[in-house]
Amino acid sequence: MVNNLLQIENLYKTFQSGGEELHVLEGVNLTVQAGEKVAIIGQSGSGKSTFLQIAGLLDSATKGEVKVEGVATTTMKDYEKSAIRLEKFGFVYQSHHLLADFTALENVLMPARIQGKVTPEAVAYAQMLLEKVGLQKRAEHYPNQLSGGEQQRVAIARALMNKPQLLLADEPTGNLDPHTAAEIANLLESLVQDQGLAILMVTHNHQLAQGMDKVYSMENGVLSQ
């Protein structure tokens, strides 16, 4: 039986701008199965980041449905969506969004801290994740003591802390130089493979998308394959 982890059905998003309607998404449909690697490529302003925000239950659609493991989420309350995000999703952004006053290890542990579950086992798991991203010797360093690539590695480890089923990545190499971007792309691919995760990534980097199982294109809010 096919396990549809994420189903996007007939998604529309409209913003009001200067008294006019701005149509950002136009009837988008997409399914991500468990363990599947999916990329959406498109230029800035094509609607792909807005789409990812809605798919990750961080924003709401004007019309349409987002289903997680077959369960419709549109009418859910915010706390219910938050619980799904915390339990099933991991997020990696173009900007790492690390907390400046916390060490690399403490940043990775943040999802566990939010849940009130900073146990010895959680600390050991966070340390293991830092080792997987090659930063076990930098665990006690603060973000301003790390390079851009190292900061993004910490952000990836943090995204994996809650053992998600789906990793949502928004231009994860967008702020990095080409060499570091290639390293991060390889790391993401190996971690997703190693942990059996699904990944939904939006990017304008065609090379980054090449390692995915499926590649879609978004233009003016319309998704095509």
Secondary structure in CASP SS format (residue, H / E / C, confidence):
PFRMAT SS
TARGET T0000
AUTHOR 0000-0000-0000
METHOD secondary structure of the structure
MODEL  1
M C 1.00
V C 1.00
N C 1.00
N E 1.00
L E 1.00
L E 1.00
Q E 1.00
I E 1.00
E E 1.00
N E 1.00
L E 1.00
Y E 1.00
K E 1.00
T E 1.00
F E 1.00
Q E 1.00
S E 1.00
G C 1.00
G C 1.00
E E 1.00
E E 1.00
L E 1.00
H E 1.00
V E 1.00
L E 1.00
E E 1.00
G E 1.00
V E 1.00
N E 1.00
L E 1.00
T E 1.00
V E 1.00
Q E 1.00
A C 1.00
G C 1.00
E C 1.00
K E 1.00
V E 1.00
A E 1.00
I E 1.00
I E 1.00
G C 1.00
Q C 1.00
S C 1.00
G C 1.00
S C 1.00
G C 1.00
K H 1.00
S H 1.00
T H 1.00
F H 1.00
L H 1.00
Q H 1.00
I H 1.00
A H 1.00
G C 1.00
L C 1.00
L C 1.00
D C 1.00
S C 1.00
A C 1.00
T C 1.00
K E 1.00
G E 1.00
E E 1.00
V E 1.00
K E 1.00
V E 1.00
E C 1.00
G C 1.00
V E 1.00
A E 1.00
T C 1.00
T C 1.00
T C 1.00
M C 1.00
K C 1.00
D H 1.00
Y H 1.00
E H 1.00
K H 1.00
S H 1.00
A H 1.00
I H 1.00
R H 1.00
L H 1.00
E H 1.00
K H 1.00
F E 1.00
G E 1.00
F E 1.00
V E 1.00
Y C 1.00
Q C 1.00
S C 1.00
H C 1.00
H C 1.00
L C 1.00
L C 1.00
A C 1.00
D C 1.00
F C 1.00
T C 1.00
A H 1.00
L H 1.00
E H 1.00
N H 1.00
V H 1.00
L C 1.00
M H 1.00
P H 1.00
A H 1.00
R H 1.00
I H 1.00
Q C 1.00
G C 1.00
K C 1.00
V C 1.00
T C 1.00
P H 1.00
E H 1.00
A H 1.00
V H 1.00
A H 1.00
Y H 1.00
A H 1.00
Q H 1.00
M H 1.00
L H 1.00
L H 1.00
E H 1.00
K H 1.00
V C 1.00
G C 1.00
L C 1.00
Q H 1.00
K H 1.00
R H 1.00
A C 1.00
E C 1.00
H C 1.00
Y C 1.00
P H 1.00
N H 1.00
Q H 1.00
L C 1.00
S C 1.00
G H 1.00
G H 1.00
E H 1.00
Q H 1.00
Q H 1.00
R H 1.00
V H 1.00
A H 1.00
I H 1.00
A H 1.00
R H 1.00
A H 1.00
L H 1.00
M C 1.00
N C 1.00
K C 1.00
P C 1.00
Q C 1.00
L E 1.00
L E 1.00
L E 1.00
A E 1.00
D E 1.00
E C 1.00
P C 1.00
T C 1.00
G C 1.00
N C 1.00
L C 1.00
D C 1.00
P H 1.00
H H 1.00
T H 1.00
A H 1.00
A H 1.00
E H 1.00
I H 1.00
A H 1.00
N H 1.00
L H 1.00
L H 1.00
E H 1.00
S H 1.00
L H 1.00
V H 1.00
Q H 1.00
D H 1.00
Q H 1.00
G C 1.00
L C 1.00
A E 1.00
I E 1.00
L E 1.00
M E 1.00
V E 1.00
T E 1.00
H C 1.00
N C 1.00
H H 1.00
Q H 1.00
L H 1.00
A H 1.00
Q C 1.00
G C 1.00
M C 1.00
D C 1.00
K E 1.00
V E 1.00
Y E 1.00
S E 1.00
M E 1.00
E E 1.00
N C 1.00
G C 1.00
V E 1.00
L E 1.00
S E 1.00
Q C 1.00
END
